[in-house]
Amino acid sequence: MAFPTAVNSQITDSVTQANTKVLGDAPSVAMGNLYQATAQALANAAHNATTNQQQANITAQAATTQGVATLYAIDTASTGKATSKIFA
């Protein structure tokens, strides 16, 4: 059987104040966590949008380059064909 011991009232007041502080801080900490998570999600979305735009521009440049190369090739082929008929 444990013997009852007297606890100093300063100790109980200190523990009570610490517990009250934790309970009082909880809503602000939760909102801080929410804001941080929201900011991270928005930053990721902006980064993804930028990356997607860059990739689309690279694809458009590649398509333009291929199209111009095809046009030049058709012109060269037709010129070569016409020249071969002239010299034949």
Contacts in CASP RR format, 6 or more apart in sequence:
PFRMAT RR
TARGET T0000
AUTHOR 0000-0000-0000
METHOD contacts of the structure
MODEL  1
MAFPTAVNSQITDSVTQANTKVLGDAPSVAMGNLYQATAQALANAAHNAT
TNQQQANITAQAATTQGVATLYAIDTASTGKATSKIFA
END
